[in-house]
């Protein structure tokens, strides 16, 4: 298991890039389904119903071929306020340090 792609997630906001950022927990960077609507959607906020902070299941279904991806996204909570913050999902507080990384790496490898 690789720690980096599966560990970093962001609280949803205005600056999260759908295709470039690790924003779905425990999932690698998403790949666009080859259709014209994927070109118009670049930020996570483009996956919301217009004028709201609610996921748009129709947009999700049109962008992702695997049914599990829209379901993973629909399960994510969208905060009402705040900004984009990088969180590390392998710790309770979301803090990332080199020590914590090495500790988790040893734990996963069975040395801790």
Backbone as XML, in Angstrom:
<?xml version="1.0"?>
<chain id="A" units="angstrom">
  <residue number="1" name="UNK">
    <atom name="N" x="0.848" y="-1.187" z="0.000"/>
    <atom name="CA" x="0.000" y="0.000" z="0.000"/>
    <atom name="C" x="0.882" y="1.235" z="0.000"/>
  </residue>
  <residue number="2" name="UNK">
    <atom name="N" x="0.642" y="2.144" z="-0.875"/>
    <atom name="CA" x="1.379" y="3.400" z="-0.917"/>
    <atom name="C" x="0.715" y="4.389" z="0.029"/>
  </residue>
  <residue number="3" name="UNK">
    <atom name="N" x="1.509" y="5.054" z="0.834"/>
    <atom name="CA" x="0.951" y="5.987" z="1.815"/>
    <atom name="C" x="0.486" y="7.297" z="1.204"/>
  </residue>
  <residue number="4" name="UNK">
    <atom name="N" x="1.214" y="7.826" z="0.247"/>
    <atom name="CA" x="0.900" y="9.175" z="-0.243"/>
    <atom name="C" x="-0.430" y="9.301" z="-0.967"/>
  </residue>
  <residue number="5" name="UNK">
    <atom name="N" x="-0.682" y="8.588" z="-2.074"/>
    <atom name="CA" x="-1.940" y="8.822" z="-2.773"/>
    <atom name="C" x="-3.163" y="8.428" z="-1.966"/>
  </residue>
  <residue number="6" name="UNK">
    <atom name="N" x="-3.022" y="7.447" z="-1.087"/>
    <atom name="CA" x="-4.177" y="6.994" z="-0.334"/>
    <atom name="C" x="-4.356" y="7.766" z="0.958"/>
  </residue>
  <residue number="7" name="UNK">
    <atom name="N" x="-3.422" y="8.599" z="1.291"/>
    <atom name="CA" x="-3.457" y="9.241" z="2.582"/>
    <atom name="C" x="-3.891" y="10.696" z="2.534"/>
  </residue>
  <residue number="8" name="UNK">
    <atom name="N" x="-3.650" y="11.364" z="1.448"/>
    <atom name="CA" x="-3.936" y="12.788" z="1.386"/>
    <atom name="C" x="-5.339" y="13.027" z="0.864"/>
  </residue>
  <residue number="9" name="UNK">
    <atom name="N" x="-6.041" y="13.902" z="1.525"/>
    <atom name="CA" x="-7.345" y="14.305" z="1.029"/>
    <atom name="C" x="-7.542" y="15.762" z="1.388"/>
  </residue>
  <residue number="10" name="UNK">
    <atom name="N" x="-8.449" y="16.392" z="0.759"/>
    <atom name="CA" x="-8.720" y="17.792" z="1.037"/>
    <atom name="C" x="-10.176" y="17.971" z="1.415"/>
  </residue>
  <residue number="11" name="UNK">
    <atom name="N" x="-10.394" y="18.952" z="2.238"/>
    <atom name="CA" x="-11.760" y="19.343" z="2.525"/>
    <atom name="C" x="-12.234" y="20.107" z="1.292"/>
  </residue>
  <residue number="12" name="UNK">
    <atom name="N" x="-13.386" y="19.776" z="0.790"/>
    <atom name="CA" x="-13.850" y="20.328" z="-0.476"/>
    <atom name="C" x="-14.052" y="21.834" z="-0.426"/>
  </residue>
  <residue number="13" name="UNK">
    <atom name="N" x="-13.671" y="22.473" z="-1.507"/>
    <atom name="CA" x="-13.797" y="23.910" z="-1.593"/>
    <atom name="C" x="-13.697" y="24.392" z="-3.018"/>
  </residue>
  <residue number="14" name="UNK">
    <atom name="N" x="-13.125" y="25.534" z="-3.194"/>
    <atom name="CA" x="-13.087" y="26.213" z="-4.485"/>
    <atom name="C" x="-11.878" y="25.862" z="-5.352"/>
  </residue>
  <residue number="15" name="UNK">
    <atom name="N" x="-10.832" y="25.306" z="-4.775"/>
    <atom name="CA" x="-9.580" y="25.150" z="-5.515"/>
    <atom name="C" x="-9.183" y="23.706" z="-5.813"/>
  </residue>
  <residue number="16" name="UNK">
    <atom name="N" x="-10.033" y="22.764" z="-5.499"/>
    <atom name="CA" x="-9.711" y="21.356" z="-5.716"/>
    <atom name="C" x="-9.921" y="21.004" z="-7.189"/>
  </residue>
  <residue number="17" name="UNK">
    <atom name="N" x="-8.894" y="20.482" z="-7.819"/>
    <atom name="CA" x="-8.964" y="20.075" z="-9.226"/>
    <atom name="C" x="-9.403" y="18.619" z="-9.313"/>
  </residue>
  <residue number="18" name="UNK">
    <atom name="N" x="-10.456" y="18.372" z="-10.057"/>
    <atom name="CA" x="-11.026" y="17.028" z="-10.162"/>
    <atom name="C" x="-9.991" y="16.028" z="-10.663"/>
  </residue>
  <residue number="19" name="UNK">
    <atom name="N" x="-9.253" y="16.393" z="-11.689"/>
    <atom name="CA" x="-8.387" y="15.439" z="-12.382"/>
    <atom name="C" x="-6.929" y="15.493" z="-11.924"/>
  </residue>
  <residue number="20" name="UNK">
    <atom name="N" x="-6.558" y="16.472" z="-11.107"/>
    <atom name="CA" x="-5.154" y="16.617" z="-10.715"/>
    <atom name="C" x="-4.882" y="16.367" z="-9.238"/>
  </residue>
  <residue number="21" name="UNK">
    <atom name="N" x="-5.892" y="16.484" z="-8.377"/>
    <atom name="CA" x="-5.695" y="16.371" z="-6.930"/>
    <atom name="C" x="-6.210" y="15.042" z="-6.393"/>
  </residue>
  <residue number="22" name="UNK">
    <atom name="N" x="-5.610" y="14.611" z="-5.287"/>
    <atom name="CA" x="-6.089" y="13.433" z="-4.549"/>
    <atom name="C" x="-7.156" y="13.920" z="-3.576"/>
  </residue>
  <residue number="23" name="UNK">
    <atom name="N" x="-8.393" y="13.944" z="-4.006"/>
    <atom name="CA" x="-9.452" y="14.481" z="-3.146"/>
    <atom name="C" x="-10.493" y="13.449" z="-2.745"/>
  </residue>
  <residue number="24" name="UNK">
    <atom name="N" x="-10.510" y="12.282" z="-3.394"/>
    <atom name="CA" x="-11.395" y="11.198" z="-2.981"/>
    <atom name="C" x="-10.571" y="10.274" z="-2.090"/>
  </residue>
  <residue number="25" name="UNK">
    <atom name="N" x="-10.952" y="10.145" z="-0.812"/>
    <atom name="CA" x="-10.150" y="9.333" z="0.117"/>
    <atom name="C" x="-9.943" y="7.909" z="-0.368"/>
  </residue>
  <residue number="26" name="UNK">
    <atom name="N" x="-8.718" y="7.425" z="-0.175"/>
    <atom name="CA" x="-8.342" y="6.052" z="-0.516"/>
    <atom name="C" x="-8.553" y="5.712" z="-1.981"/>
  </residue>
  <residue number="27" name="UNK">
    <atom name="N" x="-8.395" y="6.702" z="-2.831"/>
    <atom name="CA" x="-8.537" y="6.482" z="-4.263"/>
    <atom name="C" x="-7.479" y="7.306" z="-4.987"/>
  </residue>
  <residue number="28" name="UNK">
    <atom name="N" x="-6.866" y="6.745" z="-6.029"/>
    <atom name="CA" x="-5.871" y="7.527" z="-6.779"/>
    <atom name="C" x="-6.520" y="8.691" z="-7.530"/>
  </residue>
  <residue number="29" name="UNK">
    <atom name="N" x="-5.698" y="9.495" z="-8.153"/>
    <atom name="CA" x="-6.207" y="10.611" z="-8.955"/>
    <atom name="C" x="-7.186" y="10.059" z="-9.980"/>
  </residue>
  <residue number="30" name="UNK">
    <atom name="N" x="-8.297" y="10.750" z="-10.149"/>
    <atom name="CA" x="-9.345" y="10.293" z="-11.058"/>
    <atom name="C" x="-8.992" y="10.578" z="-12.513"/>
  </residue>
  <residue number="31" name="UNK">
    <atom name="N" x="-9.450" y="9.719" z="-13.389"/>
    <atom name="CA" x="-9.244" y="9.912" z="-14.823"/>
    <atom name="C" x="-10.574" y="10.290" z="-15.467"/>
  </residue>
  <residue number="32" name="UNK">
    <atom name="N" x="-10.546" y="11.268" z="-16.355"/>
    <atom name="CA" x="-11.806" y="11.663" z="-16.993"/>
    <atom name="C" x="-12.294" y="10.617" z="-17.982"/>
  </residue>
  <residue number="33" name="UNK">
    <atom name="N" x="-13.587" y="10.470" z="-18.031"/>
    <atom name="CA" x="-14.225" y="9.655" z="-19.047"/>
    <atom name="C" x="-14.166" y="10.481" z="-20.321"/>
  </residue>
  <residue number="34" name="UNK">
    <atom name="N" x="-13.774" y="9.881" z="-21.411"/>
    <atom name="CA" x="-13.552" y="10.669" z="-22.638"/>
    <atom name="C" x="-14.874" y="11.116" z="-23.264"/>
  </residue>
  <residue number="35" name="UNK">
    <atom name="N" x="-15.358" y="12.239" z="-22.794"/>
    <atom name="CA" x="-16.503" y="12.885" z="-23.439"/>
    <atom name="C" x="-16.341" y="14.388" z="-23.298"/>
  </residue>
  <residue number="36" name="UNK">
    <atom name="N" x="-17.091" y="15.137" z="-24.020"/>
    <atom name="CA" x="-16.894" y="16.583" z="-24.053"/>
    <atom name="C" x="-17.219" y="17.263" z="-22.736"/>
  </residue>
  <residue number="37" name="UNK">
    <atom name="N" x="-18.137" y="16.703" z="-21.924"/>
    <atom name="CA" x="-18.496" y="17.366" z="-20.671"/>
    <atom name="C" x="-17.361" y="17.325" z="-19.661"/>
  </residue>
  <residue number="38" name="UNK">
    <atom name="N" x="-16.433" y="16.353" z="-19.776"/>
    <atom name="CA" x="-15.319" y="16.304" z="-18.833"/>
    <atom name="C" x="-14.372" y="17.478" z="-19.031"/>
  </residue>
  <residue number="39" name="UNK">
    <atom name="N" x="-14.369" y="18.065" z="-20.222"/>
    <atom name="CA" x="-13.513" y="19.220" z="-20.476"/>
    <atom name="C" x="-14.026" y="20.466" z="-19.773"/>
  </residue>
  <residue number="40" name="UNK">
    <atom name="N" x="-15.326" y="20.564" z="-19.559"/>
    <atom name="CA" x="-15.923" y="21.722" z="-18.899"/>
    <atom name="C" x="-15.794" y="21.649" z="-17.387"/>
  </residue>
  <residue number="41" name="UNK">
    <atom name="N" x="-15.639" y="20.457" z="-16.846"/>
    <atom name="CA" x="-15.549" y="20.266" z="-15.400"/>
    <atom name="C" x="-14.098" y="20.112" z="-14.994"/>
  </residue>
  <residue number="42" name="UNK">
    <atom name="N" x="-13.552" y="21.111" z="-14.333"/>
    <atom name="CA" x="-12.166" y="21.033" z="-13.891"/>
    <atom name="C" x="-12.037" y="21.108" z="-12.375"/>
  </residue>
  <residue number="43" name="UNK">
    <atom name="N" x="-12.956" y="21.798" z="-11.721"/>
    <atom name="CA" x="-12.911" y="21.946" z="-10.270"/>
    <atom name="C" x="-14.033" y="21.141" z="-9.631"/>
  </residue>
  <residue number="44" name="UNK">
    <atom name="N" x="-13.823" y="20.720" z="-8.390"/>
    <atom name="CA" x="-14.838" y="19.947" z="-7.685"/>
    <atom name="C" x="-16.158" y="20.702" z="-7.609"/>
  </residue>
  <residue number="45" name="UNK">
    <atom name="N" x="-16.102" y="22.011" z="-7.491"/>
    <atom name="CA" x="-17.353" y="22.779" z="-7.415"/>
    <atom name="C" x="-18.202" y="22.623" z="-8.676"/>
  </residue>
  <residue number="46" name="UNK">
    <atom name="N" x="-17.612" y="22.201" z="-9.782"/>
    <atom name="CA" x="-18.365" y="21.956" z="-11.013"/>
    <atom name="C" x="-19.199" y="20.675" z="-10.928"/>
  </residue>
  <residue number="47" name="UNK">
    <atom name="N" x="-18.973" y="19.886" z="-9.872"/>
    <atom name="CA" x="-19.735" y="18.655" z="-9.673"/>
    <atom name="C" x="-20.983" y="18.885" z="-8.816"/>
  </residue>
  <residue number="48" name="UNK">
    <atom name="N" x="-21.192" y="20.125" z="-8.393"/>
    <atom name="CA" x="-22.349" y="20.474" z="-7.572"/>
    <atom name="C" x="-23.521" y="20.872" z="-8.458"/>
  </residue>
  <residue number="49" name="UNK">
    <atom name="N" x="-24.726" y="20.727" z="-7.901"/>
    <atom name="CA" x="-25.903" y="21.275" z="-8.564"/>
    <atom name="C" x="-25.714" y="22.784" z="-8.633"/>
  </residue>
  <residue number="50" name="UNK">
    <atom name="N" x="-26.093" y="23.445" z="-9.729"/>
    <atom name="CA" x="-25.874" y="24.887" z="-9.878"/>
    <atom name="C" x="-26.425" y="25.695" z="-8.699"/>
  </residue>
  <residue number="51" name="UNK">
    <atom name="N" x="-25.578" y="26.578" z="-8.168"/>
    <atom name="CA" x="-25.978" y="27.463" z="-7.089"/>
    <atom name="C" x="-26.077" y="26.811" z="-5.724"/>
  </residue>
  <residue number="52" name="UNK">
    <atom name="N" x="-25.606" y="25.561" z="-5.590"/>
    <atom name="CA" x="-25.689" y="24.869" z="-4.302"/>
    <atom name="C" x="-24.343" y="24.256" z="-3.947"/>
  </residue>
  <residue number="53" name="UNK">
    <atom name="N" x="-24.287" y="23.650" z="-2.779"/>
    <atom name="CA" x="-23.148" y="22.829" z="-2.368"/>
    <atom name="C" x="-23.592" y="21.382" z="-2.247"/>
  </residue>
  <residue number="54" name="UNK">
    <atom name="N" x="-24.441" y="20.958" z="-3.171"/>
    <atom name="CA" x="-24.927" y="19.578" z="-3.208"/>
    <atom name="C" x="-24.390" y="18.903" z="-4.462"/>
  </residue>
  <residue number="55" name="UNK">
    <atom name="N" x="-23.997" y="17.625" z="-4.303"/>
    <atom name="CA" x="-23.514" y="16.872" z="-5.456"/>
    <atom name="C" x="-24.611" y="16.746" z="-6.505"/>
  </residue>
  <residue number="56" name="UNK">
    <atom name="N" x="-24.204" y="16.765" z="-7.759"/>
    <atom name="CA" x="-25.136" y="16.559" z="-8.866"/>
    <atom name="C" x="-24.917" y="15.152" z="-9.409"/>
  </residue>
  <residue number="57" name="UNK">
    <atom name="N" x="-25.780" y="14.187" z="-9.040"/>
    <atom name="CA" x="-25.583" y="12.800" z="-9.475"/>
    <atom name="C" x="-25.581" y="12.622" z="-10.987"/>
  </residue>
  <residue number="58" name="UNK">
    <atom name="N" x="-26.287" y="13.479" z="-11.700"/>
    <atom name="CA" x="-26.330" y="13.380" z="-13.164"/>
    <atom name="C" x="-24.962" y="13.735" z="-13.749"/>
  </residue>
  <residue number="59" name="UNK">
    <atom name="N" x="-24.353" y="14.789" z="-13.239"/>
    <atom name="CA" x="-23.015" y="15.179" z="-13.695"/>
    <atom name="C" x="-22.010" y="14.081" z="-13.342"/>
  </residue>
  <residue number="60" name="UNK">
    <atom name="N" x="-22.094" y="13.554" z="-12.129"/>
    <atom name="CA" x="-21.166" y="12.494" z="-11.715"/>
    <atom name="C" x="-21.291" y="11.271" z="-12.627"/>
  </residue>
  <residue number="61" name="UNK">
    <atom name="N" x="-22.506" y="10.874" z="-12.919"/>
    <atom name="CA" x="-22.716" y="9.711" z="-13.783"/>
    <atom name="C" x="-22.201" y="9.951" z="-15.195"/>
  </residue>
  <residue number="62" name="UNK">
    <atom name="N" x="-22.258" y="11.211" z="-15.658"/>
    <atom name="CA" x="-21.789" y="11.500" z="-17.018"/>
    <atom name="C" x="-20.268" y="11.562" z="-17.112"/>
  </residue>
  <residue number="63" name="UNK">
    <atom name="N" x="-19.586" y="11.806" z="-15.987"/>
    <atom name="CA" x="-18.131" y="11.965" z="-16.008"/>
    <atom name="C" x="-17.359" y="10.699" z="-15.674"/>
  </residue>
  <residue number="64" name="UNK">
    <atom name="N" x="-17.964" y="9.801" z="-14.930"/>
    <atom name="CA" x="-17.243" y="8.630" z="-14.456"/>
    <atom name="C" x="-17.937" y="7.360" z="-14.925"/>
  </residue>
  <residue number="65" name="UNK">
    <atom name="N" x="-17.149" y="6.435" z="-15.490"/>
    <atom name="CA" x="-17.724" y="5.211" z="-16.025"/>
    <atom name="C" x="-17.979" y="4.185" z="-14.931"/>
  </residue>
  <residue number="66" name="UNK">
    <atom name="N" x="-17.146" y="4.136" z="-13.927"/>
    <atom name="CA" x="-17.322" y="3.155" z="-12.864"/>
    <atom name="C" x="-18.387" y="3.656" z="-11.889"/>
  </residue>
  <residue number="67" name="UNK">
    <atom name="N" x="-19.374" y="2.831" z="-11.620"/>
    <atom name="CA" x="-20.452" y="3.252" z="-10.723"/>
    <atom name="C" x="-19.956" y="3.490" z="-9.309"/>
  </residue>
  <residue number="68" name="UNK">
    <atom name="N" x="-18.872" y="2.841" z="-8.901"/>
    <atom name="CA" x="-18.379" y="3.036" z="-7.549"/>
    <atom name="C" x="-17.817" y="4.442" z="-7.349"/>
  </residue>
  <residue number="69" name="UNK">
    <atom name="N" x="-17.269" y="5.068" z="-8.379"/>
    <atom name="CA" x="-16.699" y="6.407" z="-8.233"/>
    <atom name="C" x="-17.781" y="7.422" z="-7.868"/>
  </residue>
  <residue number="70" name="UNK">
    <atom name="N" x="-18.876" y="7.518" z="-8.624"/>
    <atom name="CA" x="-19.928" y="8.454" z="-8.201"/>
    <atom name="C" x="-20.440" y="8.160" z="-6.798"/>
  </residue>
  <residue number="71" name="UNK">
    <atom name="N" x="-20.535" y="6.884" z="-6.428"/>
    <atom name="CA" x="-21.002" y="6.538" z="-5.090"/>
    <atom name="C" x="-20.023" y="6.982" z="-4.012"/>
  </residue>
  <residue number="72" name="UNK">
    <atom name="N" x="-18.712" y="6.844" z="-4.270"/>
    <atom name="CA" x="-17.705" y="7.333" z="-3.320"/>
    <atom name="C" x="-17.818" y="8.845" z="-3.141"/>
  </residue>
  <residue number="73" name="UNK">
    <atom name="N" x="-18.009" y="9.547" z="-4.254"/>
    <atom name="CA" x="-18.105" y="10.999" z="-4.201"/>
    <atom name="C" x="-19.391" y="11.424" z="-3.498"/>
  </residue>
  <residue number="74" name="UNK">
    <atom name="N" x="-20.502" y="10.775" z="-3.811"/>
    <atom name="CA" x="-21.771" y="11.126" z="-3.177"/>
    <atom name="C" x="-21.722" y="10.925" z="-1.663"/>
  </residue>
  <residue number="75" name="UNK">
    <atom name="N" x="-20.860" y="10.031" z="-1.190"/>
    <atom name="CA" x="-20.739" y="9.773" z="0.244"/>
    <atom name="C" x="-19.898" y="10.830" z="0.961"/>
  </residue>
  <residue number="76" name="UNK">
    <atom name="N" x="-19.182" y="11.666" z="0.212"/>
    <atom name="CA" x="-18.351" y="12.707" z="0.833"/>
    <atom name="C" x="-19.206" y="13.854" z="1.354"/>
  </residue>
  <residue number="77" name="UNK">
    <atom name="N" x="-18.896" y="14.301" z="2.556"/>
    <atom name="CA" x="-19.588" y="15.438" z="3.143"/>
    <atom name="C" x="-18.996" y="16.725" z="2.586"/>
  </residue>
  <residue number="78" name="UNK">
    <atom name="N" x="-19.850" y="17.644" z="2.219"/>
    <atom name="CA" x="-19.407" y="18.944" z="1.722"/>
    <atom name="C" x="-19.567" y="19.953" z="2.858"/>
  </residue>
  <residue number="79" name="UNK">
    <atom name="N" x="-18.475" y="20.558" z="3.326"/>
    <atom name="CA" x="-18.588" y="21.531" z="4.409"/>
    <atom name="C" x="-19.362" y="22.774" z="3.969"/>
  </residue>
  <residue number="80" name="UNK">
    <atom name="N" x="-20.050" y="23.395" z="4.895"/>
    <atom name="CA" x="-20.799" y="24.621" z="4.600"/>
    <atom name="C" x="-19.903" y="25.846" z="4.529"/>
  </residue>
  <residue number="81" name="UNK">
    <atom name="N" x="-18.760" y="25.780" z="5.181"/>
    <atom name="CA" x="-17.857" y="26.932" z="5.186"/>
    <atom name="C" x="-16.429" y="26.436" z="5.275"/>
  </residue>
  <residue number="82" name="UNK">
    <atom name="N" x="-15.500" y="27.377" z="5.152"/>
    <atom name="CA" x="-14.085" y="27.041" z="5.233"/>
    <atom name="C" x="-13.422" y="27.112" z="3.875"/>
  </residue>
  <residue number="83" name="UNK">
    <atom name="N" x="-12.176" y="26.708" z="3.866"/>
    <atom name="CA" x="-11.399" y="26.744" z="2.629"/>
    <atom name="C" x="-10.714" y="25.394" z="2.445"/>
  </residue>
  <residue number="84" name="UNK">
    <atom name="N" x="-10.033" y="25.253" z="1.332"/>
    <atom name="CA" x="-9.321" y="24.012" z="1.047"/>
    <atom name="C" x="-8.190" y="23.833" z="2.045"/>
  </residue>
  <residue number="85" name="UNK">
    <atom name="N" x="-8.135" y="22.684" z="2.665"/>
    <atom name="CA" x="-7.066" y="22.356" z="3.599"/>
    <atom name="C" x="-6.590" y="20.948" z="3.319"/>
  </residue>
  <residue number="86" name="UNK">
    <atom name="N" x="-5.291" y="20.796" z="3.255"/>
    <atom name="CA" x="-4.723" y="19.476" z="3.043"/>
    <atom name="C" x="-4.770" y="18.714" z="4.355"/>
  </residue>
  <residue number="87" name="UNK">
    <atom name="N" x="-5.352" y="17.536" z="4.320"/>
    <atom name="CA" x="-5.457" y="16.678" z="5.495"/>
    <atom name="C" x="-4.828" y="15.332" z="5.171"/>
  </residue>
  <residue number="88" name="UNK">
    <atom name="N" x="-4.276" y="14.684" z="6.175"/>
    <atom name="CA" x="-3.700" y="13.358" z="6.005"/>
    <atom name="C" x="-4.595" y="12.386" z="6.732"/>
  </residue>
  <residue number="89" name="UNK">
    <atom name="N" x="-5.282" y="11.524" z="6.002"/>
    <atom name="CA" x="-6.336" y="10.703" z="6.589"/>
    <atom name="C" x="-5.824" y="9.579" z="7.491"/>
  </residue>
  <residue number="90" name="UNK">
    <atom name="N" x="-4.527" y="9.352" z="7.563"/>
    <atom name="CA" x="-4.005" y="8.289" z="8.417"/>
    <atom name="C" x="-3.796" y="8.728" z="9.857"/>
  </residue>
  <residue number="91" name="UNK">
    <atom name="N" x="-4.071" y="9.989" z="10.161"/>
    <atom name="CA" x="-4.007" y="10.454" z="11.542"/>
    <atom name="C" x="-5.330" y="11.117" z="11.907"/>
  </residue>
  <residue number="92" name="UNK">
    <atom name="N" x="-5.641" y="11.097" z="13.186"/>
    <atom name="CA" x="-6.914" y="11.654" z="13.651"/>
    <atom name="C" x="-7.045" y="13.141" z="13.363"/>
  </residue>
  <residue number="93" name="UNK">
    <atom name="N" x="-5.961" y="13.890" z="13.541"/>
    <atom name="CA" x="-6.007" y="15.346" z="13.351"/>
    <atom name="C" x="-5.723" y="15.773" z="11.919"/>
  </residue>
  <residue number="94" name="UNK">
    <atom name="N" x="-5.267" y="14.847" z="11.080"/>
    <atom name="CA" x="-4.951" y="15.187" z="9.708"/>
    <atom name="C" x="-3.582" y="15.798" z="9.529"/>
  </residue>
  <residue number="95" name="UNK">
    <atom name="N" x="-2.769" y="15.770" z="10.598"/>
    <atom name="CA" x="-1.419" y="16.342" z="10.531"/>
    <atom name="C" x="-0.475" y="15.410" z="9.788"/>
  </residue>
  <residue number="96" name="UNK">
    <atom name="N" x="0.474" y="15.990" z="9.081"/>
    <atom name="CA" x="1.492" y="15.207" z="8.385"/>
    <atom name="C" x="2.859" y="15.660" z="8.857"/>
  </residue>
  <residue number="97" name="UNK">
    <atom name="N" x="3.666" y="14.701" z="9.323"/>
    <atom name="CA" x="5.068" y="14.959" z="9.639"/>
    <atom name="C" x="5.876" y="13.793" z="9.086"/>
  </residue>
  <residue number="98" name="UNK">
    <atom name="N" x="7.160" y="13.997" z="8.926"/>
    <atom name="CA" x="8.029" y="12.923" z="8.449"/>
    <atom name="C" x="8.007" y="11.758" z="9.427"/>
  </residue>
  <residue number="99" name="UNK">
    <atom name="N" x="8.019" y="12.076" z="10.722"/>
    <atom name="CA" x="7.986" y="11.026" z="11.734"/>
    <atom name="C" x="6.719" y="10.185" z="11.601"/>
  </residue>
  <residue number="100" name="UNK">
    <atom name="N" x="5.562" y="10.825" z="11.481"/>
    <atom name="CA" x="4.303" y="10.095" z="11.341"/>
    <atom name="C" x="4.287" y="9.249" z="10.071"/>
  </residue>
  <residue number="101" name="UNK">
    <atom name="N" x="4.841" y="9.796" z="8.992"/>
    <atom name="CA" x="4.915" y="9.048" z="7.745"/>
    <atom name="C" x="5.734" y="7.769" z="7.937"/>
  </residue>
  <residue number="102" name="UNK">
    <atom name="N" x="6.926" y="7.906" z="8.536"/>
    <atom name="CA" x="7.782" y="6.739" z="8.753"/>
    <atom name="C" x="7.127" y="5.739" z="9.695"/>
  </residue>
  <residue number="103" name="UNK">
    <atom name="N" x="6.463" y="6.250" z="10.731"/>
    <atom name="CA" x="5.766" y="5.379" z="11.669"/>
    <atom name="C" x="4.664" y="4.568" z="10.968"/>
  </residue>
  <residue number="104" name="UNK">
    <atom name="N" x="3.858" y="5.224" z="10.145"/>
    <atom name="CA" x="2.790" y="4.538" z="9.418"/>
    <atom name="C" x="3.356" y="3.564" z="8.392"/>
  </residue>
  <residue number="105" name="UNK">
    <atom name="N" x="4.462" y="3.948" z="7.738"/>
    <atom name="CA" x="5.102" y="3.064" z="6.771"/>
    <atom name="C" x="5.581" y="1.775" z="7.446"/>
  </residue>
  <residue number="106" name="UNK">
    <atom name="N" x="6.228" y="1.903" z="8.599"/>
    <atom name="CA" x="6.676" y="0.723" z="9.339"/>
    <atom name="C" x="5.495" y="-0.127" z="9.806"/>
  </residue>
  <residue number="107" name="UNK">
    <atom name="N" x="4.430" y="0.541" z="10.224"/>
    <atom name="CA" x="3.223" y="-0.156" z="10.672"/>
    <atom name="C" x="2.626" y="-0.987" z="9.529"/>
  </residue>
  <residue number="108" name="UNK">
    <atom name="N" x="2.540" y="-0.401" z="8.351"/>
    <atom name="CA" x="1.974" y="-1.099" z="7.198"/>
    <atom name="C" x="2.865" y="-2.274" z="6.775"/>
  </residue>
  <residue number="109" name="UNK">
    <atom name="N" x="4.153" y="-2.088" z="6.888"/>
    <atom name="CA" x="5.084" y="-3.157" z="6.505"/>
    <atom name="C" x="5.190" y="-4.254" z="7.544"/>
  </residue>
  <residue number="110" name="UNK">
    <atom name="N" x="4.567" y="-4.032" z="8.720"/>
    <atom name="CA" x="4.562" y="-5.042" z="9.762"/>
    <atom name="C" x="5.749" y="-4.983" z="10.701"/>
  </residue>
  <residue number="111" name="UNK">
    <atom name="N" x="6.455" y="-3.862" z="10.754"/>
    <atom name="CA" x="7.611" y="-3.716" z="11.627"/>
    <atom name="C" x="7.291" y="-3.006" z="12.939"/>
  </residue>
  <residue number="112" name="UNK">
    <atom name="N" x="6.125" y="-2.436" z="13.042"/>
    <atom name="CA" x="5.809" y="-1.684" z="14.268"/>
    <atom name="C" x="4.836" y="-2.451" z="15.140"/>
  </residue>
</chain>
